[in-house]
Amino acid sequence: MEGAAADALMVAAKAGGKIALEDAKRNCPVDTGALKQSLHLTEGKATAVKATVQVDYDKSLKYGTHVELGSRNRPANPFMRNAVDDNQNKINDAITAELSRAVGRKI
């Protein structure tokens, strides 16, 4: 039973994460396009009570943090943080829908 709960939570977390990933890709600033192309969803741990996912980029691209947070000579462009903040309701709705489907309820 615990494995089924963890699986359902991970499916729900990924559904929400995909919304943030799509928004981050849509709003990622493009110079060469490498940062945008490297954006991906990473699965974290899943238990019977919690599952985590993360929108991330290829860390070999050393400038990703500077784009997101800014630097001395570059203003911040928080396209990843905004992807979560601006879509919180959509993300919550996607998670709720997936969990409802997993337990057989309609919302």
C-alpha positions, 0 to 999 in steps of 0.5 A, spaced: 500 500 500 505 504 501 508 503 494 502 505 491 501 511 495 508 513 493 507 512 486 501 516 486 504 522 489 510 522 484 505 521 478 501 527 481 508 531 483 510 530 476 504 533 473 505 539 477 512 539 475 511 539 468 507 545 468 512 549 471 517 546 466 513 548 460 513 555 463 520 556 464 522 553 457 517 558 455 520 564 458 527 562 458 531 568 455 535 565 449 542 567 447 545 560 444 539 556 446 543 551 450 540 553 457 533 553 455 534 546 451 537 543 458 531 545 462 528 538 465 524 535 470 528 531 476 524 526 480 526 526 487 524 521 493 517 519 494 514 516 500 507 515 502 506 522 504 510 526 500 513 526 493 518 531 490 520 534 483 525 539 481 525 543 475 533 544 473 538 545 468 544 542 466 549 545 471 555 544 466 552 551 464 555 555 469 551 561 467 544 558 469 545 561 476 547 568 473 541 568 469 536 566 474 539 570 480 543 576 476 550 578 477 554 584 478 553 586 471 547 583 469 540 584 472 536 577 475 531 574 470 527 569 475 524 565 469 525 558 473 522 561 480 516 565 476 514 558 473 512 556 479 510 562 483 506 564 476 502 557 476 501 555 483 494 555 482 495 550 475 500 546 479 495 545 485 489 543 480 494 538 476 496 535 483 489 535 485 486 532 479 492 526 479 491 524 486 483 524 485 484 520 479 488 515 483 483 514 488 478 514 484 474 520 485 472 525 480 473 533 482 
